[in-house]
Amino acid sequence: MQATPAMFRLTLPSTTQAIRRVEPYLNKVNGAAKLDEVQFNKLMVSVTEAVNNAIIHGNKLDPSKKVRVVTELLPGWLVVMVTDEGRGFKPSAVRSPLKKTNLLKDSGRGLFLMRTLMDKVEYEINDTGTQVRLWLDLSKPTL
């Protein structure tokens, strides 16, 4: 008999204050996932960045639009899906924050951080919003 994957859900209004709810949510997820400190910190930074991008860039701080976070604990993987109700974007058009001309800009670091910290980052963009999927390989040693 195969175990059912654990699933967690969080729905947020598109306000900057809502970002504070990410940490308690991920602490609840970690109760089931039992991540080590390095894995948990990678997850915390990446999910916070994804939620921040969804609220600010996707939903344009419109409190009537929601950000949905769904986390699944699968065999060997933790996947977090962050979905907004925005118009979408082209990930390839986001400039690298490492280029000299972009070093002092206020934005552009979120996608870089997610790509650096997570084992896989995927985007699904359609007319009803954007979903970012963050994959953390639980079988990889962290140190």
N, C-alpha and C positions, 0 to 999 in steps of 0.2 A: 504494500500500500504506500503510495507516494504522498508526502506531506503537502498540504495546500500552502502556497506562498503567502506570506504575511503582506497585508496591504494597509496603507495609511493614507488619509486624505486631509487636506486643508484648503479652505476657500477664503480668499482675502479680498477686501476692497482695494481699489487702486489708490491708496494713500501711502505716503512715506512712513506714517506711524505703523502701518500694518507689517512692515518688515520686522518689527520686534517680535512678531509671533513665530518667526522661522526657527529661532533657537529652541524654544520649548517644544515645538513640533519635532525637530530633529533629535532632541533628547528622548522623546517618546519612541521614535524610530529606533534609536540606538539601544533602547531597552530590549528590543527583539534582536537587533543586528549584532550587538556586542562588538562594535568596532574598537580597534585600538586608538590611541590618542592621535596618531598621524592620520589614519583613515578618517576619523571623525572631524578633524580640523580641515582636511581637504574637502570633505562633504559640506561642512558648515560654510566655508568661503564660497564654494561653487554654487550651492543652492541659494545663498544670500545674494550673490551676484545675479543669478538667473531671475530670482523674484524681483530684485531691484530693476533689472532691465525690462521685465514684463510690466511692472507698474509705471515706470517713467517713460520708456521708449515705446513699448507696445501699446499700453492703454492710455498713454499721455496724461497720467494722473487724473483720469476721469473716474470718480468714486462709484459711478453706476456700473462700471465695467469690473469684472472679477478676474482674479488670478487664481488658478487652480493648481494645487500641488498634489501629486499622487506618487507615492513611493511603494515600490514592490521589492520585497526581499525574495529573490529567486535562488535556486541552487548555484552557489558560487558568485552571484552578482547581487548588487543593490542598484536599482535603477530609479531615478527620480525624474518625473515628468512635470515640467512647469509650463502651463498653458495660459496665454493671454487672449484677449479679444481684439487685438490690434490688426493693422493692415499688413504686417509682415515686414521682412527686410531681407537683404541679400548678404549672407554671412561673408561671402568673398569680397564684398565692398567695404567691410569694416577695416579701417587702417590699422596697421600694426603699431602698438604703443611703444615698440622698441626702436622705431625709426626716429632719428634725431629730430625731425620736424614735428613729431607727435609726442615727444617726451613730456612736455609741460601741459598738454591738453587735459581737460577735466574728464573726458570720457574715452572709451575705447579699451579699457583694461579688463573689463568683465569677461568678454569672450576669450581673451588671451589667458586669463586665470583659469577659466573653466577648462579650456583645452589643455592647459599645462597640468592641472591637478587631477583631472578625471582620466580614466582609461579610454573612454570613448564619449564623444559628444555628437549628437545627431539633432537635426532640425527638421520639423515638418511645418511647412508654411502653406496656408490656404486662405480662402476668403473669410473664414470665421475666426482666424487668429493664428498664432504661432505656438508651436510646442517645441520646447528644448528638452531633450532626453540626456540625462547625465548618468553614465555608467561607471560604477566602481567595482573593480575585480576583487572579490573577497579572497581569492586564492593566492594573490600575489603577496609576497613578503613586503613589508613597508620599510624596513631598514636594511 
